[in-house]
C-alpha cells in the first residue's frame, strides 16, 4: 500500500487573514479604506468650494488635477517600490494624504485648492501602485485574487457614506469643515499605518531584478502630468484658449506618454504591453460612462439627485461583489477569460445607456447601466492587475504597476475627451438625446476592443 503525500495543514488552510498574512492584510485594507474615504467624500464639496473661492471658471482644472497628478504619483511610487520595497512609498502616500486635506481646507484661492487636489493625486498614485506591488511581493499566486478582492471591498463603506455625509456637512456647516474633518478622522489611523509600514520596511527589502530596464525620468512624468491637466482643461470649452490648451496637452501626451509605458503598448503586443493597453481601454470606457450618465439623468431626464446617488451606491456594491466572485469563486479561471467576460458585460452596459436615450425608454434605464458596468469592471480590473504582475519579474513589479496606473489615467483622459468632443460637436439639440446617444455609442469601441484583445494578455 503506497503512502500518499499529504500537504501540511497550514499550507492548505492559510488565507489572507491567517497568522502569516493578517498584519499585511489589515494594513493594506486600512490604507485602502482611508484613501477611498478621503477621495470620495471631498468630490461633492469641490463645486461649492470653487464657488466660495470665486474660481468657478477654473473648476475643470481643480477637478482634473487629481487624475493628472496621479500619473506622476504612480511613476514615483513604482520606481521607489522597485528600489526600496513597497512600504516606504505606501507610508509616504498615506502621510501625504493627510497633509493635502489640510492644504485644501485652508485654501484662500482657487489655486491653492487646485494644488491640494494635485498633491492628493500624487498621494493616490503612490498608494495604488505601492499596494499592488506589495500584494505581489507578500502573497502567493493563489491568494492574490482574494487580496485584490478585499481591496475593492474596502471602498464600499466610503462610497456609501462618504459623499452623502460630506454633502450634509457642506450644506449645514462649511465645505472647509469637510476637509478639516477628514484630516482629523484620518490622522491617528494614518499615523498607526505609517508606524506599521515602517516596521515592515525593516523586514522586507526590494527584490533585485536581473532586468536593467531604464526607469522613466522624473521630467517625463512631470510632462505627462502637465499634458493631462492641459488636455482636461482644454476640452471643457471651445474658445481659442481652451483649444490651445487641449492641443498643447495632447501634444505632450503623444510625445512623452510612450516613455512611461512598455514598448508595444499601443500596438497590443503580447504580454504586459497588451495588459497595460486593456487597462486604459476598460477604465476609459467605464469612467466616461460614469461621468455622462449623471449629467444625462439630471439635464434630460430630470431624475432627482438622490436617485442618481443610489445608482452610484449600487455600482459600488456591484463592483465589490463582482470582484469578490472573481477572487473566490472564479479564482481558477484564466485571467484573460475574465477580462473577456467583464469587457462584454461593460459593452452591454454601454448599450443599455445608449438605449436609455430613446424617448420611449424608462428614465432609469441609463442609471441601471452604471450597475451593470460596475459588474464588468469588478471582473476586469483585478484580473488585469494579476496579469500585469504575472508578466513582470519581481524587481520590476513596481514599474509594471506604475505603467498600469499611468495608462488607466491616460485612457480616462483620452476617451473622456473624445466623447466630450463628439457630444459638443453634434450639439445637444432641444432634448440633448442625440449628443448623449453618440457619446455613449462611442464607448462601445474601447469595450469591444478590450474583449477582442484580451487573449493577447494571456498569462504564462
N, C-alpha and C positions, 0 to 999 in steps of 0.2 A: 504494500500500500504506500503510494507516494505521498509525501508530506507537502501540502500546499503552502506557498509563501503567503503570509498574512501581513498586510501593511500595518505599521504601528498605529494604534488608535488615534494618537494625536495628529498623525498626518492626514487621516481621512476626516477627522472631525473639526479641524481648525477652520475657523471662519474669520470674517473681518473684525468680529468682536471677541475673538479668543484672546487669551493672555498675551500671546506673541504680538498681536496686531492692535490690541484695544487702544493703547496710547496714541498710536498713529491715526487710527480711525477717528477717535474722539477729537484730536487736534484738527485734522483736516475738516471734519464736519463743523466744528466751531468756527473755523475760518470762513467756510462757505456760507454759513448762516449769517455771520456778521457782514460779510461782503454783500450778500443778497439783500439783507435788510437795508443797509445804507444805500445801495444802488437803486432799489425800487421805491423806497419811501420818499426820496427827495424829488423824484420826477414830477409828481403833480404840483409841487411848490415852485418849480422853475418859472412858469409863466407869471405867477404872482410876484416872484422876486424880481424878474426882469421889469415888470411894470412899476414896482416900487422903486427901482433904481433908475427909472427913466431910460431904459435901454431896450424897449420892445423891438426896435429896428434891428438890434444885434442879437435877438433871441436865437436865430439859426446858428450863430457862432457858439453861443452858450450850449445849446443842445448838441451840436456836432463835435464840440471839443473833446467830449468824453471818448467817443469812438476813435477820433483821430489820435488821442494820446495813448489809448490802449494799444495801438500799433507800436508805439515807442516802448511802452512798458513790457509788451510781450517780447520784443527783441532783447531788451536789457535783462529780463528775467531768464530767458532761455540761455543766453551766453553766461550769465552769472551762475545758473544752476549747473551747467556743464563744468565750470571751473571749480566751484566750491561746494557743490551739493545744493539741494533744493531748499534746505531750511533757512539759509540766510536771506535769499530774495523773498521767501514767503514771510519771514518775520519783518523784513523791511516794508513789504507791501501792506501788512496789517497795521504797522505803526504809522505809515504814511496816510492810511485811510482816515485815521482819527484827526491827523493834522489838517487834512483837506476839508473836513467838515467844519473845523474852526475857522479856516480861511474863508470859506463860503459864508459862514454865519456872521462874520464881522465885515462883510463886503460893504463898502461905501460907494463903489462904482460898479457898473456892469462888467468892466474889465477885470476887476478883482474876482467877481463871481465866475467869469469865464476861466480865470487862472485856477480857481478852486476846482472847477469841473475838469480842467485839463489834468491837474495833479491827481484827481480821483481816477481818471482814466489810466494814468501811469500805474497807480496802485492796483487797479483791477487787472491790468495786463500782467503785472508782476505775480499777482496771486494766482491767476488762472493757469499760467504756464508753469509756475513752480509746483502747484498741486498735481498737475498731470505728470510732471517729471518725477515727483516724489512717489506717486502711486506706482509708476513704472519701476522705480527702484526698490520700493519697500514690499510690494505684494507679488506673489507668484502669478503666473498667467491665469490660473483658474479663478483667482479672487479679484482680478482687476475689473471684470464687468460689474461685480457686486459693489466694489468700492466706488466706481463711477456712478452707478445707480444711486447710491446713498448721497453722493454729491448733488445730484439732481433733486433728490427728495428734500434736501436742506433748503431749497428755495421755495417750498410750498408755503410754509408759515409766513415768510417775508412777503410773498406775493399776495397772500390772503389778507394779512393785517397791515402791512406797510403803507400802501397807497391810501386806503381809507382813513387810517389814523393820522397820517401826515396831512391829509386834506382837512380833517376836523381841526387839528391844531393850528393850521394855517388860517382857517376861517375864524376860529374863536379867539385866537391869540395873535400870532405873527409867524410869517414864513421863517424868520430868523430862529424862532423857538424850535422849529423842526430840526434845523442843523445843530443847534446847541444841544437839544435833547438827544439826538442820535450820538453826538460826540460823548456826552455823559454816559449814555447807556452802553456804549461800546468800549469805553476807556479801560475799565477794570478787566473785562474779558479779553480785550486785546493785549493788555499787559501780561495776563496769565498765558495767553497763547505764545507771546514772544519769549517768555521765560522757558516754556516747554520746548519751543523750537530751538532755542539756544542750547539747551541740554542735548537735544537730538543732534545738533550740528557737531558737537564734540565727539559723538559716537559714530557718525556717518560722514564719509567723505565722498567727493565726486568720483565716479568711476572713470579711469583714464581710457581714452579711446585710441585705437591704433590708426584710425582715420583722421588725418590732419586737414579736414575741410576748413577753409577760411571762414572766420566768423565775420558777419557783416559789421561795417564800421558804424560808429555812433552817428556820424554825419549823414549817412544814408538813411538810417532810421528817422532822424530828425526831418530830412527832406520828404520822406514818405508821409510822416505825420502832418507836416505843413501842407503837403499836397492834398491830403484827405480833408483837412479843415477848410482849405480854399474851395475844394470841389463841393463840399456840403453847403457852404455859404453861397457859392455861385449859383447852384441850381434852385435857390429859393426866390429868384427874380429874373426878369428878362431885360433889364436895362443894361447899358454899356458896362457899368462897374461890375454887375453880377456876372455877365458873360465873360468879362476879362478874368475875373477870379476863377470861374469854372474852367476856362481854357488853361490858365496857368496851373491850376490844381491838377487837372488830368495830365498835363504835360509832365509834371513832376512825378506823378504816379507811374506813368508809362516808362519814364527814364530810370527811375530808381527802385520801384517795387520788385522787379525781377531779381534784384540782387539780394533780397530778403527771402526768396523762395527757392526751393530745389530746382535745379536745371530740368527743364521739360515740363514744368507745372502746367503752363497754359496750352501745351500740346497733349496733355494727359498721358505722359509717359508712364509705363507700368511701375507699380510700387508706390513709394512715398509721393512722387510728383502728382500722380492721379488722385491720391488720397487728399492731398492739400487742395487740389482743384475742386474736388467734390465738397469739401467743407465750405468753400466760397460760394458755390452754386446753391447748395441747400440752405445755408444761412441767409444768403441774399434773398432767395425766394420767400423764406418764412418771415423774416423781419420786415420786408417790404409789405407783405400781406398784413402783418400786424400793425403797420403804420397806416395803411389805406382803409382797412375795414372800419376802424372807429370814426375816421373822417367821413366815410360814406354813410354810416349809420346816423351820424349827427347832422350832416348837411342835407342829405337827400331823404332819408327815411325818418328823421326826427325821433330817433329812439332815445329814451331817457338815458342820461349818463350812468345811472345806477345799473341799468340793464346791460349796458356795454361793459361796465366793470365786472358784472357776473360772467360775461363771456371770457374776460381775461382770467378770472379765477378758475373757470372751468378748463381753460387752456393750460394753466399752471399745473393743475391736478392731473390732467391728461398726460402732459409731458412726463411728470414724475412717475405716474403709473406705467406708462409705456416703457420708460427707462428701467423700472423695476422688473418688468416682464422680460426684457432682453437680458437683464443681468442674472435672473433666477430661473426662468422657465425656458428661455431660448439660448442659454449660455453655451450649448453645444453646436449651435448653428454656425456655419461660416459667416464671418462678419460682413463680407461683401454682399451676401444674400439679404442680410438685414437692411443694408443700405438700399438695395433694390426695392424691397417691400416698403420701407419707410418713404422712399422717393415717390413711389407710385401713390401712396396714401397722401403725400404732400401735393402731388399733381391733382388728385381727386379733390382736395380741399380748395385748390385754386379754381377748379371748375365749378365747385359749389358757390364760391364767392362771385364768380362771373355770372352764374345763373341767378344769383341774388339781385343782380341789377335789372332783371326783367320786371316790368311793372306788375305782372301777374303773380310774382312770387311773394311769399310772406316776408315781412320786414326783417325777421330774424334769421333768414336763410344765410345771409353773409356772416352773421355773428357765429353761427354754428361752424363756419369754415375755420375759425380760429382754433376750435377744439379739435377738429379733425386734423388740421395741420400740426398741432402740438403732438398728437399721437405719432405722426410720421417722424417728427424731429426727435421724439424720445427714443426711437429706434436708430435713427441715422447718426445723431451726434455722438453718443458713446461708442457706437460701432466704428466710426471713423477715427476717434481718438485711439482706440485699441489697435486699429490697423496701422496708424502712424507710429505707434510705439513698437509694433512688431517689425516694421520696416527699418528701424533705427538701431544702430549699435548703442550699448549702454552709455558711452561717453558723449553721445550726440543726441540724446533724447530731449534735452532742453532745447536744442536748436530746432528739432522737429516740432516740438510743442509750440515754439515761437512761430514757426512757419505756418502752422495750422491757425493760430490766433491771428496772425497777420492777414492771411487770405480770407479768413472769416470776415474780418472788418472790411477788407477790400471788396469782397462780394457784396456786403451790405451797402457800401457806398456806391458801387457801380450800378447794381441792379436798381437800387432806390433812385439813383439819378436818371437812369433810362426810363423807368416807369413814370417819374415825375415829369420828365420832358415830354413823354408821349401824352400824358394826362393834360398838361398845359397846352401842348401844341394842337391837340384836337379840339380844345375848348370844352367847357363844361355844358354849354347849351342851357336851355331853360331848366332842365331837370338834372343835368350833370351825369345822366346814366351812361352816355356814350363814352365819356372820358374815363369813368371808373371801369367800365367793361374792358376797354383797351388796356388799361393799366393792369387789371387782373389777368387778362389774357396773355400779356407778355410774360407773366410769371410761369406759364406753362413751359416755356423754353428751358430755363435752368432746371426745373423739376424733372422734366423728361430726360434732359441730357444727363442728369445725375443718375437716373435709373439705368440708362444705356451704358454709361461709362463705369459703373460700379465694378464690373468684372475686372477692370484694369487695376483696381486697388486690391485685388485678392491677396490675402496673406499667404506666407510660405507654409 
